[in-house]
């Protein structure tokens, strides 16, 4: 198994996407030029990416440009919004009809696709033929929270390739087993993770957290297991990852994972909003990089979820490059290495920060 996860920080999404695609050598991975390539973004609702729900459109267009430059021309964008929402509304809002015309690619609302019924692990589902017949699937999920599954990323993003009937059935079956079963059928060949500003805990957005980070990998299970730790979870906390591991589909053991950083995190210029703003009240940022600050916010959210946030003392948690050489009481990230208590990492992962905070309680 390829255990590389490529990571890049910043806000120039087109540049970042192309760097990731180059690094992972996507042309060699696809192979034959005539392969049918399916790009699967996350357009769960008609919402703007900066609200934390949907894939940034620049990532999709940069991917298409990169593929076309390499002579790959059989490209389809395939997606459907959740039950009750019209995918056309998301296509309109985010400019997908213009993209399809400008780049001469197919655009399929998978709610209107033909479906084939497939059964796996005792779960029957209708999957869009576009996905089942694809030669190479590029999955572009948003890394964000979810009110039932805690996290949604590559594996859960595949749900947009089901009929609405099967989407409803998935909820009836409790989501975790069906998502694991679907992920066993549809294996993304490449995952480009939109970790720019996913929502803290709702897939429909509203509380985005600026992370300014993207990742790429060729293993949807590995990248989901790793992504869980960036949000302050253990991979086993995410029900569908746990089920997939119990079924022997993969092992969420992250010991051999190889994080290939293509650049360094950058200072954030944005201000937290919504729930992130409330959690930021427990922090004292000074020139903090977005990914570093986001890790701290995610860790504080997990503490809040467990009802432990109010047990934190009055001391605010230092984070940011402004703390180099200073001695705050509690710090998050290697810039705070002179703090009395700190968690190392540049940026640190949310699960490590959470562990440190719990020790302080
Ligand atoms: S430890 Fe310092 S340099 Fe590293 S990500 Fe955090 S703020 Fe940025």
Boltz pocket constraint, residues with backbone or C-beta under 6 A from the ligand:
constraints:
  - pocket:
      binder: B
      contacts: [[A, 265], [A, 266], [A, 287], [A, 288], [A, 289], [A, 291], [A, 292], [A, 319], [A, 320], [A, 321], [A, 332], [A, 333], [A, 334], [A, 335], [A, 336], [A, 345], [A, 346], [A, 347], [A, 348]]
      max_distance: 6.0
